[in-house]
Amino acid sequence: MSKPLEGKVALVTGGSRGIGRAIAEKLAADGATVAVHFGRNGKSAEDVVAGIQKAGGKAFAVGADLTAKDAATKLFSEFDAGAKKNGGSGKLDVLVNNAGVAPLVGFAETTEAQFDELIAVNVRAPFFIAQEAVKRLSDGGRIINLSSVVARLPAKGLAAYSLTKPAIDSLTKSLAFDLGGRNINVNAVAPGVIQTDMTAAFTGSEEADAGVMSGQALKRIGQADDIADVVVFLAGPGARWITGQTIEVSGGTTVTL
Ligand SMILES: NC(=O)c1ccc[n+]([C@@H]2O[C@H](COP(=O)([O-])OP(=O)(O)OC[C@H]3O[C@@H](n4cnc5c(N)ncnc54)[C@H](OP(=O)(O)O)[C@@H]3O)[C@@H](O)[C@H]2O)c1
């Protein structure tokens, strides 16, 4: 039986770890050839690629530091080279703008360097990666951006990070409108707290996990696969009539006061 994403090519930024890794693995399991992007952890990205290939899937790694001004150009020159080496034409069907940083630093302590990194990685990079991706995206393609519940519900110690995610929701709506004529669907997924390196400071102990769960309707700590399943749905045929939406995937974090 053919897989739902057979013949499709996907690019996942920040596919080397955490949520991006789970997304890359699930897209590949559904048949897509996946470009696994990394910033500093090339070895982790190569491990993800090797795991996908071992499971019978297709993947290659693509490196680009997203704090750099020309990050999108660099990323896509790597993507084009990797695609060619793997027998592809350079066309793209699914872009997942997942890479992000979230320094746990209060409003008063935030430095200009931290602020600039947040804007570069969480806002500027997804914008210009999407701009470059659109040149290669097939009609009927998908863009999926990673937002966060903090766009709606501010979290303590995350003022600078929190302001980057409404920008992602806004970009999602603008692109859905701009690209709808090409039948390209653009959506965002907004996770609640998910157990990854990004949340290591406030998950993992009994006390910390109890604090997180007290704010959720569902009483467990979210995992990367919980997000990846929704992203893969949005990349697939069942999501054909959904565009311009931010879908919260948080175990019910914002359903109550
Ligand atoms: N975890 C959560 O609770 C949570 C909640 C809401 C939203 N999110 C969002 O979900 C996305 C993934 O989060 P995560 O928890 O999986 O984070 P993570 O485990 O910290 O992984 C971050 C990923 O982003 C990449 N990245 C970071 N800085 C980069 C840079 N300068 N250049 C290139 N790549 C860079 C990393 O690549 P390298 O390691 O190769 O540098 C890594 O693959 C983010 O957009 C985040 O804001 C997460």
The ligand as a Gaussian input file, in Angstrom:
#p B3LYP/6-31G(d) Opt

LIG

0 1
 N        9.482000      22.399000      23.751000
 C        8.426000      23.137000      23.977000
 O        7.825000      23.075000      25.078000
 C        7.871000      24.081000      22.956000
 C        6.664000      24.734000      23.239000
 C        6.138000      25.614000      22.310000
 C        6.790000      25.826000      21.110000
 N        7.961000      25.189000      20.855000
 C        8.611000      25.479000      19.574000
 O        8.901000      24.261000      18.902000
 C       10.096000      24.391000      18.134000
 C       11.070000      23.276000      18.491000
 O       11.346000      23.338000      19.884000
 P       12.151000      22.177000      20.648000
 O       11.594000      22.117000      22.017000
 O       12.199000      20.954000      19.825000
 O       13.606000      22.856000      20.743000
 P       15.036000      22.165000      20.960000
 O       14.915000      20.789000      21.450000
 O       15.816000      23.161000      21.762000
 O       15.635000      22.131000      19.473000
 C       15.830000      23.324000      18.785000
 C       16.175000      23.049000      17.345000
 O       16.385000      24.329000      16.687000
 C       17.658000      24.349000      16.079000
 N       18.298000      25.661000      16.219000
 C       18.373000      26.427000      17.327000
 N       19.144000      27.521000      17.092000
 C       19.571000      27.420000      15.796000
 C       20.402000      28.211000      14.966000
 N       20.981000      29.350000      15.397000
 N       20.636000      27.802000      13.710000
 C       20.077000      26.660000      13.247000
 N       19.278000      25.856000      13.985000
 C       19.037000      26.230000      15.247000
 C       18.496000      23.309000      16.814000
 O       19.490000      22.822000      15.942000
 P       20.997000      22.459000      16.450000
 O       20.856000      21.722000      17.738000
 O       21.540000      21.635000      15.331000
 O       21.716000      23.778000      16.584000
 C       17.448000      22.246000      17.193000
 O       17.302000      21.312000      16.162000
 C       10.608000      25.808000      18.421000
 O       10.189000      26.687000      17.401000
 C        9.943000      26.158000      19.727000
 O        9.815000      27.556000      19.900000
 C        8.528000      24.320000      21.737000

